[in-house]
Amino acid sequence: MKNDPRSHGLWERTAPPPPVTRALQGEARADVAIVGAGFTGLSAALHLAEGGAKVVVLEAAEIGFGGSGRNVGLVNAGLWVMPDEIPAVLGDTYGPRVLDLLGGAPRVVFDLIARHNMQCEATPIGTLHCAVGDDGLAEIKERARQWQARGAPVRLLDAAETAHKVGTKAYAGSLLDERAGTVQPLAYVRGLAHAAAKAGAAIHTDSAVIGADDEGAQWRLRTASGSVTAPWVIVATNAYTTTLWPQLRSELVHLPYFNLATKPLSDNLRRSILPERQGAWDTKEILSSFRFDQEGRFIFGSVGALRGTGLPIHRNWGRRAMARLFPQLKDAEFETEWHGKIGMTVDNVPRFHRLGRNVVAFSGYNGRGIAPGTVFGRCLAELVSGKTGEADLPLPLTEATAAPLRAAKEIYYEVGAQVAHAAGARF
């Protein structure tokens, strides 16, 4: 996208085309104006349009340009935070609501994909959270205990079972979450766009919002070549927020993440790694993730940005780490590479925000964007359409607050990942 082969890599090469869009020209009116054409914004647009609302989506670049088109594609349930900790952070009202909503969120994603016949390599067969050492094993045991106490279909696998499902003896065990799965994320967000457009939503790309004026009964969102007036605004820009609504940017610490994808592997190699095709990631602080696409390309990722000195460091680390996990891939060549940024909140818990009169926003997926983005977009659609009240939301509407030492943390994450990856494969 935007002539940058490292922005979306494999996903851009293999995703079906998006709907035909153009920049906003002239004046438009809507019931709801949505800023951002990612999972959240397009899910909101789809649900609003299906309910009969007139919707206009304004996207600064292209559909799925931000994290929605760059991530690993793991459709996970829940949050990074342990389930038992959520009520302590959000309280006894919102905590259980979020756990219930996000526990079932992957099912919502896969049902939407089936209902709208989205061609996005949907594989709803679970994910594997792989334990590195005793500390990692203790972590996934506790996570399994907490989810099982809530009736979730998760299973703790020992080292032998994990080796069978993953194809390496590197892990002390794993947690199989049968609610989860994988998608081709750019294909999924484009599928949402097609569905929203078919339902009647107008989507304008290359239409960055450069001003927002409260005119009393409505808002006017201005772009370089037009404007939209609407009584409600949903801001769904998350980690790719720029100058407008700067409080959203100040709240999020950007964590860089990259992926490297091989050429399609031979049938023999494919059978020896993740034979059931779950997506996987590990418990390390500087984690690694890995999965296949439908053509048999192995996708290996970790924390870091593919720019400057980070480009050769992370490439070389990827080759070493992949070969150490899976020696049979020591000669495999990477065909594509890409990176993006994850928006992290100080407590790793997402937020709903009120940015002004009838202006609501989401902030902070913390590395879990696909399933939460889909259901949180639906929640915001139900709020602005009047189907649900503020008191019934899964998250409170709050004011955004700046993250302490944000700039320093972002430098630390990017440089720290380079230092760690330069040192070796870390097993």
C-alpha positions in Angstrom: 0.0 0.0 0.0 1.1 3.5 -0.8 4.0 1.9 -2.7 5.5 0.5 0.5 6.2 -3.3 0.2 7.0 -3.4 4.0 3.7 -2.0 5.1 1.4 -5.0 4.4 3.7 -7.6 2.8 2.1 -11.0 2.2 -1.3 -9.8 3.1 -1.4 -7.2 0.3 -0.1 -9.8 -2.3 -2.8 -12.4 -1.5 -5.9 -10.5 -0.3 -8.9 -10.1 -2.7 -9.3 -6.5 -3.9 -11.2 -4.0 -1.8 -14.4 -2.3 -3.0 -13.8 0.5 -5.4 -13.6 3.8 -3.4 -12.7 7.4 -4.1 -11.8 10.5 -2.0 -14.7 12.5 -0.6 -15.7 15.3 -3.0 -18.1 18.0 -1.9 -20.6 17.9 0.9 -22.3 14.8 2.3 -24.8 14.1 5.1 -25.1 11.1 7.3 -26.6 9.8 10.4 -23.2 8.7 11.6 -19.7 9.6 10.3 -17.0 7.1 11.0 -13.3 8.0 11.0 -11.1 5.0 10.1 -11.7 2.0 7.9 -10.3 -0.8 10.0 -12.0 -3.6 11.9 -13.7 -1.3 14.4 -14.9 1.4 11.9 -16.1 -1.1 9.3 -17.8 -3.3 11.8 -19.6 -0.3 13.1 -20.5 0.8 9.5 -21.8 -2.6 8.6 -24.0 -3.0 11.7 -25.3 0.6 11.3 -26.0 0.3 7.6 -27.8 -3.0 8.1 -30.0 -1.3 10.7 -31.0 1.4 8.1 -28.7 4.2 9.2 -27.0 6.4 6.6 -23.2 6.0 7.2 -20.2 7.7 5.8 -16.7 6.3 6.5 -13.6 8.5 6.1 -10.3 6.8 5.8 -7.0 8.8 5.5 -5.2 6.2 3.4 -6.7 2.9 2.3 -9.0 0.2 3.7 -7.1 -1.7 6.3 -4.1 0.6 6.1 -3.4 0.5 9.9 -3.1 -2.4 12.3 -6.1 -4.2 10.7 -4.1 -5.0 7.5 -0.8 -5.7 9.1 -1.2 -8.0 12.0 -0.5 -11.7 12.4 -4.1 -12.7 11.9 -4.8 -14.5 15.2 -8.5 -14.4 16.1 -8.2 -14.7 19.8 -10.7 -14.7 22.7 -10.2 -12.5 25.7 -7.4 -10.1 26.4 -3.7 -10.3 27.3 -4.7 -9.6 30.9 -5.6 -12.7 32.9 -9.4 -13.2 33.2 -9.4 -12.9 37.0 -7.7 -9.5 36.8 -10.2 -7.8 34.6 -12.9 -7.2 37.3 -10.2 -5.7 39.5 -9.3 -3.2 36.7 -12.8 -2.5 35.3 -15.0 -3.2 38.3 -17.7 -5.8 39.0 -20.0 -4.4 36.4 -17.8 -3.9 33.4 -15.3 -6.7 34.1 -17.8 -9.6 33.6 -19.3 -7.9 30.6 -16.0 -7.6 28.8 -15.0 -11.2 29.6 -18.3 -12.5 28.3 -18.2 -10.4 25.2 -14.6 -11.1 24.3 -14.9 -14.8 25.2 -17.4 -15.1 22.4 -15.9 -12.6 20.0 -14.1 -15.1 17.7 -17.5 -16.8 17.0 -18.9 -13.4 16.0 -16.0 -13.0 13.5 -16.4 -16.4 12.0 -20.2 -16.1 11.8 -19.8 -12.7 10.0 -17.3 -14.2 7.5 -19.7 -17.1 6.8 -22.8 -14.9 6.5 -21.2 -12.5 4.0 -19.1 -15.2 2.2 -15.8 -13.3 2.9 -12.8 -14.9 1.2 -10.3 -14.4 3.9 -8.7 -17.9 4.7 -10.8 -18.3 7.8 -9.6 -21.2 9.9 -11.6 -21.5 13.2 -9.7 -24.4 14.7 -8.1 -22.8 17.7 -4.8 -21.2 18.7 -1.8 -22.4 20.7 -0.2 -20.3 23.4 3.2 -22.0 23.8 5.0 -22.1 27.2 8.8 -21.2 27.3 10.3 -22.8 30.3 8.9 -23.3 33.8 7.7 -19.7 34.1 5.8 -19.9 30.8 4.2 -23.2 31.9 3.1 -21.7 35.1 1.5 -18.8 33.2 -0.5 -20.9 30.8 -1.6 -23.2 33.6 -3.0 -20.3 35.5 -4.6 -18.9 32.4 -6.2 -22.3 31.7 -7.5 -22.6 35.2 -9.1 -19.1 35.1 -10.8 -19.7 31.7 -11.9 -23.2 32.6 -13.6 -21.9 35.7 -15.7 -19.7 33.4 -16.6 -22.7 31.2 -14.4 -21.8 28.3 -13.3 -24.6 25.9 -9.5 -24.3 26.6 -7.2 -27.3 27.1 -3.8 -27.4 28.7 -1.4 -29.6 26.7 1.8 -31.2 28.1 5.2 -31.0 26.4 4.6 -34.2 24.3 1.1 -33.1 23.1 2.5 -29.7 22.3 5.4 -31.1 20.3 2.9 -33.1 18.3 0.7 -30.1 17.5 3.5 -27.6 16.9 6.3 -29.7 15.4 9.1 -28.8 17.9 10.2 -29.9 21.4 11.1 -26.3 22.4 8.0 -25.8 24.5 7.1 -27.0 28.0 3.5 -27.1 27.2 0.7 -25.1 25.5 -2.8 -23.8 25.9 -5.2 -24.7 23.1 -8.1 -22.3 22.9 -10.8 -23.9 20.8 -12.7 -20.7 20.5 -10.0 -19.0 18.4 -8.5 -19.4 15.0 -6.8 -17.4 12.2 -7.8 -15.2 9.2 -5.9 -13.3 6.5 -6.5 -10.0 8.2 -6.3 -7.6 5.2 -8.7 -9.9 3.4 -11.1 -9.9 6.4 -11.1 -6.1 6.7 -11.7 -5.8 3.0 -14.5 -8.3 3.4 -16.1 -6.1 6.0 -15.8 -3.2 3.6 -17.5 -5.0 0.8 -20.3 -6.1 3.2 -20.7 -2.5 4.6 -20.8 -1.0 1.1 -23.4 -3.6 0.0 -25.5 -2.7 3.0 -25.4 1.0 1.9 -22.4 2.5 3.7 -20.4 5.1 1.8 -16.6 4.5 2.2 -14.2 7.2 1.1 -10.4 6.5 1.1 -7.7 9.2 0.7 -9.9 11.3 2.9 -8.1 12.4 6.0 -10.2 14.4 8.4 -8.4 17.7 8.9 -11.0 19.4 11.1 -14.1 18.7 13.2 -16.5 21.5 14.0 -19.4 21.2 16.5 -22.3 23.0 14.9 -24.7 22.3 17.7 -27.1 19.8 16.3 -24.5 18.1 14.2 -20.7 17.8 13.5 -19.0 18.8 10.4 -15.9 16.7 9.5 -13.7 18.4 6.9 -11.3 16.8 4.5 -9.1 18.4 1.8 -11.9 18.1 -0.8 -15.2 17.9 1.1 -17.1 17.6 4.3 -19.5 15.3 6.1 -22.2 16.5 8.5 -23.7 14.1 11.0 -25.2 14.2 14.5 -22.9 11.3 15.6 -19.2 10.6 15.1 -17.3 7.4 15.8 -13.5 7.7 15.8 -11.8 4.3 15.1 -8.2 5.2 14.4 -6.6 3.6 17.4 -2.8 3.3 17.0 -2.8 5.2 13.7 -4.4 8.3 15.1 -2.5 11.4 13.9 -3.0 15.1 14.7 -6.8 15.3 15.1 -8.0 14.1 18.6 -4.4 14.0 19.9 -5.5 12.7 23.3 -6.0 9.3 21.7 -2.4 9.3 20.5 -1.0 10.5 23.8 -2.7 7.6 25.6 -1.2 4.8 23.5 2.4 3.6 23.7 3.3 2.2 20.2 4.8 -1.3 20.3 6.3 -2.2 16.9 5.7 -5.7 15.4 7.0 -7.4 12.3 6.3 -10.5 10.2 8.4 -12.5 7.8 6.8 -15.0 5.4 8.6 -17.8 3.5 7.8 -19.0 0.0 5.2 -21.8 -0.1 6.7 -24.8 1.6 6.7 -28.4 0.2 4.0 -30.8 1.4 6.6 -32.7 3.5 7.6 -29.5 5.4 4.0 -28.4 5.8 3.1 -31.7 7.4 6.0 -31.4 9.9 4.9 -28.1 11.4 1.6 -27.1 12.9 -0.1 -30.1 11.1 -3.5 -29.0 12.3 -2.9 -25.4 11.2 -3.5 -23.6 14.5 -1.9 -20.2 14.8 0.6 -20.0 17.7 2.6 -17.6 19.8 4.8 -18.0 22.9 5.1 -16.7 26.5 8.3 -14.7 26.1 8.3 -11.1 27.0 9.7 -10.4 23.5 7.3 -12.9 22.0 7.3 -14.8 18.8 4.3 -15.8 16.7 4.0 -18.3 13.8 1.4 -19.7 11.5 0.7 -20.8 7.9 -1.3 -19.1 5.2 -3.5 -21.2 3.0 -0.8 -21.6 0.3 1.6 -23.1 2.8 3.8 -20.0 3.5 5.2 -20.0 7.0 4.8 -16.7 8.8 7.1 -15.9 11.6 6.9 -12.6 13.6 8.1 -10.8 16.7 8.4 -7.4 18.4 10.4 -4.9 16.3 10.3 -2.5 13.3 11.8 -3.3 9.9 13.5 0.0 9.4 17.0 1.5 9.9 19.3 -0.8 11.8 16.3 -3.0 12.8 15.8 -4.3 9.3 19.0 -6.5 9.1 18.9 -7.4 12.8 15.3 -8.7 12.7 15.7 -10.4 9.4 18.8 -12.3 10.6 17.2 -13.1 13.9 14.1 -14.4 12.1 16.3 -16.9 10.1 18.1 -18.1 13.2 15.1 -18.3 15.5 13.0 -20.1 12.9 15.7 -22.6 12.2 16.3 -23.2 15.9 12.6 -24.0 16.4 12.3 -25.9 13.2 15.6 -27.2 11.8 13.9 -28.4 8.7 13.4 -24.8 7.7 17.1 -23.8 7.9 17.2 -23.3 4.1 13.8 -21.7 3.8 13.8 -18.2 2.2 11.7 -15.3 3.3 9.6 -14.0 0.4 7.9 -11.0 2.1 8.2 -8.8 5.2 6.1 -6.2 6.8 5.6 -4.3 10.1 3.2 -2.1 12.0 2.5 -0.8 15.4 0.3 -1.9 18.3 -1.4 0.6 20.6 -0.8 -0.3 24.2 -2.6 1.2 27.2 -0.9 1.5 30.6 -2.9 -1.5 32.0 -3.3 -3.4 28.7 -7.0 -3.0 28.9 -9.0 -1.3 26.1 -11.0 1.9 26.4 -14.2 3.6 25.1 -13.9 7.4 25.1 -16.1 10.4 24.8 -14.2 13.0 22.8 -17.0 15.5 22.7 -20.8 15.8 22.4 -21.9 12.7 20.4 -18.3 11.8 19.6 -17.2 8.3 20.8 -14.0 6.4 20.2 -12.2 3.2 20.9 -8.6 3.1 22.1 -6.1 0.3 22.9 -6.4 -3.1 21.4 -3.1 -4.1 23.1 -2.4 -6.7 20.4 -5.9 -8.2 20.2 -7.6 -6.3 17.4 -9.5 -8.7 15.2 -12.2 -10.2 17.4 -12.4 -7.2 19.9 -12.4 -4.8 17.0 -15.4 -6.5 15.4 -17.5 -6.7 18.5 -16.5 -3.3 19.9 -17.4 -1.7 16.5 -20.8 -3.4 16.9 -21.2 -2.0 20.4 -20.5 1.5 19.3 -23.0 1.1 16.4 -25.6 0.0 18.9 -24.9 3.0 21.2 -25.1 5.7 18.5 -28.2 4.1 16.9 -30.0 4.1 20.3 -30.2 0.3 20.5 -28.3 0.3 23.7 -27.6 2.9 26.4 -24.3 4.1 27.8 -25.0 2.2 31.0 -25.2 -1.0 29.1 -21.9 -0.8 27.3 -19.1 -3.4 28.0 -16.7 -0.5 28.8 -17.3 2.8 30.5 -17.1 6.0 28.4 -14.1 7.8 29.9 -11.8 10.7 29.1 -8.4 9.8 27.6 -5.4 10.3 29.8 -1.8 10.6 28.6 0.5 7.6 29.2 3.5 8.5 31.4 6.9 8.5 29.6 5.3 7.4 26.4 8.0 8.6 24.0 10.7 7.0 26.1 8.9 3.7 26.2 8.4 3.6 22.5 12.2 4.1 22.0 12.9 1.5 24.6 10.6 -1.1 22.9 12.1 -0.5 19.4 15.7 -0.4 20.5 15.3 -3.1 23.1 13.9 -5.5 20.5 16.9 -4.9 18.3 19.3 -5.5 21.2 17.5 -8.8 22.1 17.3 -10.0 18.6 20.9 -9.2 17.8 21.9 -11.4 20.8 20.5 -14.5 19.3 17.4 -16.8 19.1 16.8 -16.5 22.8 15.9 -20.1 23.6 
